[in-house]
């Protein structure tokens, strides 16, 4: 059983959804990235996506754009991403990379998959790669035992959901809404229906991302999904924090709130 | 009758996956795949529908002003090694450039798909103005994304778009130019795709845009080929065009694709010179990569981060290019060279003074390239240049370049 599969199985045995958190590599700084994520893991994050900062993040809203720009300005390179992966993987949490396609293609698909595996990474999420264009990537990820996660969207036809689900390993990423990353006041009503449609195509876990930022939203999504993915809310907490230590405290508190949520409780019940 | 809107030749690309060799394809968020499939189906149904083609051709004739002429630039000859230079006058189209050809086609498709809103990116403002124009004509809501740097250097076109009823959104991300305007338009599209068509302005982006935009512009080459034959009794030795994203170039190249004796030349922006690193010469010094939904030549670093382009011409200031140009380059079917800001502005001035035609700075790159080729090929050569746009929008930039602006008390230009 893969590391990711074990994590989903353990959450399921616990009768809850898994909590998956995103932060860009090199953010909030090269020194603080791994410790901040480790604090999130200590507070209930089950798996981690490390974003590979890219110059043209066209699926991301302003919050993640700002973080990625800051990381790139600080000089983050793919070697730094791999180092962050190794640091986070050492916490024991399954660690994936979220990357737009061009950096992986330019770096070399074999080289990328091989170095990620060596760093202890377990999977890659590719938000702008479709199964139709993924031939060499499927070979490379198979060869190096890396899970490859593609996205489905509310607009996806049944035929496309089938295709994406069959190409995925690890889990299927269901985009909750039509749009880019960023917190929203409510999680789209399209998400439960999309998850149900994906389940008709695959027995893989289905995780929901885009727009989840609070424990209450996580509790809502956890009722129908195997995993809840939160990105912009963590990034925003760090961007808004006056000091690095305040940022670490804020993301730890948010992780705890979301972890309570994925256990089917709203944070109000706990406090 | 509709042959020109379909591929119409066994030698043409793309294939069914939208690939031109290794270039092109669809590298987009899954959320957009349904819209691309819908667009592809609507486009293929439209181009074999006589009602659609009749309406498209009617608008080209009565609204755009097609066919526009070919002008024999006899005064320019002496400056171009004696070569005979013909100018295809896309600058005379309504809205001032070739962009209207594609815009009318896509705006009609938008109506056909039952969508009520169009969004567009623009660099120089030519595509934004054309889109705002078609949106006004066909009663579509219109939002144009434009890099903040470009809104400053093309302020006149911002005002034109607003006069036409469009909303212009300055984009402050990244290099604040065309590349970032496309990112922002893609973000809007993925969010509002159910009622919005992304009216992409060049032969780049995911399939079917490169093929569709090419075919809507193919009227340029079809007219120019017939006009050249009528005027000179033969085909040109060279067809020359500027290349930013590459739509005007593909538009004029396409009709000559099976003419073995015709050399196709694209001129991209050399900016401050290739060696300076400040340029937009992706076909000269870039490498294959994926940006904005397609694989093509790209200015990128060793880890796939996009390198910002530079050019005096906002319309050529783009780090990638349509995938068909990459395919034409690799297969040797077309040749690409770069023209610096200085060379382009010299040609801008020369054409203005010798022929009484003020070209767009984009198009001045093609004129500079033609002059270079004329000197190389000599007086027997016949060179057809796509004069893709007029220079009204560039008067402020040119006045500054040539120090025509009196900053003293008189204040007159």
Interface residues (C-beta under 8 A of the other chain):
Chain A: X54 X55 X56 X57 X58 X59 X61 X65 X69 X72 X77 X78 X101 X102 X103 X104 X105 X106 X107 X127 X128 X129 X130 X132 X133 X150 X151 X152 X153 X154 X155 X156 X157 X160 X164 X175 X178 X179 X180
Chain B: X17 X25 X26 X27 X28 X29 X30 X31 X32 X33 X34 X35 X37 X173 X174 X179 X183 X186 X187 X190 X191 X192 X193 X194 X289 X290 X291 X292 X293 X298 X300 X302 X303 X304 X305 X306
